[in-house]
Amino acid sequence: MQALAICGSPRRGGNTELLLKEVLTELNVAGWETELVKVGGTAIRGCIACEKCFENKDNECSVKKDKFNDIFSKMLKADAVILGSPTYFAAVSADLKAFIERAGYVAYANDHAFSGKIGAAVVAVR
Ligand SMILES: Cc1cc2nc3c(=O)[nH]c(=O)nc-3n(C[C@H](O)[C@H](O)[C@H](O)COP(=O)(O)O)c2cc1C
């Protein structure tokens, strides 16, 4: 079984990363393969509503200039996806929100690609 943790904090070694690593350590002990990727502090912007994902249905976002598709393909392979975010003004970080917009829409366009996966979240506060 594979678990992918997605960190929405721009801080390296920050609280969100620490929390996600705690979760992944427990999963490792239970025999899972794990990986942590960062979307916080990256150039991944939000969905541009081009709807190309609904035309192409190729499990990819048409915006190819960033790491979105690499991370999305890891999500498709994972059995479990854990989203982590710092609390920014009582919400997820803008970086994680941008990623969620695109991942959610591409998955929706591709026969609900996250269907059956395990989902979890960690949140860091002040
Ligand atoms: C722009 C910004 C907005 C924040 N808004 C909140 C907030 O609404 N509530 C809260 O509890 N903490 C807030 N915080 C604090 C962070 O959520 C908190 O320090 C968190 O542990 C940081 O996680 P990180 O180390 O992974 O970045 C805010 C921090 C920043 C930079």
The ligand as an SDF file (V2000), in Angstrom:
LIG
                    3D

 31 33  0  0  0  0  0  0  0  0999 V2000
   -0.7160   34.3850    6.3940 C   0  0  0  0  0  0  0  0  0  0  0  0
   -0.9410   33.6120    7.6810 C   0  0  0  0  0  0  0  0  0  0  0  0
   -2.2120   33.4980    8.1960 C   0  0  0  0  0  0  0  0  0  0  0  0
   -2.4430   32.7430    9.3580 C   0  0  0  0  0  0  0  0  0  0  0  0
   -3.7220   32.6250    9.8390 N   0  0  0  0  0  0  0  0  0  0  0  0
   -3.9490   31.8280   10.9380 C   0  0  0  0  0  0  0  0  0  0  0  0
   -5.2740   31.6200   11.4300 C   0  0  0  0  0  0  0  0  0  0  0  0
   -6.2600   32.1150   10.8900 O   0  0  0  0  0  0  0  0  0  0  0  0
   -5.4390   30.8200   12.5230 N   0  0  0  0  0  0  0  0  0  0  0  0
   -4.3710   30.2110   13.1570 C   0  0  0  0  0  0  0  0  0  0  0  0
   -4.5730   29.4890   14.1320 O   0  0  0  0  0  0  0  0  0  0  0  0
   -3.1110   30.3940   12.7050 N   0  0  0  0  0  0  0  0  0  0  0  0
   -2.8710   31.1730   11.6250 C   0  0  0  0  0  0  0  0  0  0  0  0
   -1.5860   31.3470   11.1630 N   0  0  0  0  0  0  0  0  0  0  0  0
   -0.4850   30.6410   11.8260 C   0  0  0  0  0  0  0  0  0  0  0  0
   -0.1010   29.3090   11.1370 C   0  0  0  0  0  0  0  0  0  0  0  0
   -1.2530   28.5680   10.7300 O   0  0  0  0  0  0  0  0  0  0  0  0
    0.6640   28.4460   12.1230 C   0  0  0  0  0  0  0  0  0  0  0  0
    1.8330   29.1320   12.5510 O   0  0  0  0  0  0  0  0  0  0  0  0
    1.0620   27.1140   11.5350 C   0  0  0  0  0  0  0  0  0  0  0  0
    1.4950   26.2520   12.5690 O   0  0  0  0  0  0  0  0  0  0  0  0
    2.1680   27.2750   10.4900 C   0  0  0  0  0  0  0  0  0  0  0  0
    2.4190   26.0030    9.9000 O   0  0  0  0  0  0  0  0  0  0  0  0
    3.7600   25.7670    9.0390 P   0  0  0  0  0  0  0  0  0  0  0  0
    4.9300   25.8240   10.0120 O   0  0  0  0  0  0  0  0  0  0  0  0
    3.6060   24.4060    8.4660 O   0  0  0  0  0  0  0  0  0  0  0  0
    3.8080   26.8030    7.9910 O   0  0  0  0  0  0  0  0  0  0  0  0
   -1.3460   32.1220   10.0160 C   0  0  0  0  0  0  0  0  0  0  0  0
   -0.0430   32.2620    9.4920 C   0  0  0  0  0  0  0  0  0  0  0  0
    0.1700   32.9980    8.3430 C   0  0  0  0  0  0  0  0  0  0  0  0
    1.5760   33.1310    7.7750 C   0  0  0  0  0  0  0  0  0  0  0  0
  1  2  1  0
  2  3  1  0
  2 30  2  0
  3  4  2  0
  4  5  1  0
  4 28  1  0
  5  6  2  0
  6  7  1  0
  6 13  1  0
  7  8  2  0
  7  9  1  0
  9 10  1  0
 10 11  2  0
 10 12  1  0
 12 13  2  0
 13 14  1  0
 14 15  1  0
 14 28  1  0
 15 16  1  0
 16 17  1  0
 16 18  1  0
 18 19  1  0
 18 20  1  0
 20 21  1  0
 20 22  1  0
 22 23  1  0
 23 24  1  0
 24 25  2  0
 24 26  1  0
 24 27  1  0
 28 29  2  0
 29 30  1  0
 30 31  1  0
M  END
$$$$
